[in-house]
Amino acid sequence: MSEEVEREDGASKGRYRIVVDGHEAEMTYSRAGQKLIIIDHTDVPAALRGRKIGGQLVRQVVEDARREGITIIPLCPFAKAQIERHLEWQDVLRK
């Protein structure tokens, strides 16, 4: 898949987005300090369901968190389920 995940990072909130065939999927997060983010929402439009777009967003969050030394609290049920399903991603979870 050639579509790229984009990141918009603000002082207190941010989001990851990907546009596929004119449809935008996003995952939003809030900052809870310098080294902690809370994933609060994932939205993948019906037109993109079943194409692993949501998983792509979660993977990008995990990769960025590792690179930046950030831990994650996944309040969003989708993100939580994705991270639980991938044991190799759990190193970024807040213990």
Residue pairs with C-beta under 8 A, 6 or more apart in sequence:
1 20
1 51
1 56
3 18
3 19
3 20
4 18
5 16
5 17
5 18
5 56
5 57
5 60
6 16
6 17
6 18
7 14
7 15
7 16
7 60
7 64
8 14
8 15
8 16
8 17
11 31
12 30
12 31
13 28
13 29
13 30
13 31
14 28
14 29
14 31
14 37
15 26
15 27
15 28
15 29
16 26
16 27
16 29
16 57
16 60
16 61
17 24
17 25
17 26
17 27
18 24
18 25
18 26
18 53
18 56
18 57
19 25
20 48
20 51
20 53
21 47
21 48
23 45
23 47
23 48
24 45
25 42
25 43
25 44
25 45
25 48
25 53
25 54
25 57
26 41
26 42
26 43
26 57
27 39
27 41
27 42
27 43
27 54
27 57
27 58
27 61
27 76
27 79
28 39
28 40
28 41
28 42
29 37
29 38
29 39
29 40
29 61
30 37
30 38
30 40
31 37
31 38
32 38
32 73
35 69
35 70
35 71
36 70
36 71
36 72
36 73
36 94
37 61
37 65
37 70
37 71
37 72
37 73
38 72
38 73
38 74
38 75
39 58
39 61
39 72
39 73
39 74
39 75
39 76
39 79
40 75
40 76
41 76
42 54
42 57
42 58
42 76
42 78
42 79
44 53
44 54
54 78
54 82
55 82
58 78
58 79
58 82
58 83
58 89
59 89
61 72
61 79
62 72
62 83
62 89
62 92
64 70
65 71
65 72
65 92
66 91
66 92
70 92
71 92
71 93
71 94
71 95
72 83
72 92
72 93
72 94
73 93
73 94
74 80
74 82
74 83
74 93
82 89
83 89
83 90
83 92
83 93
84 90
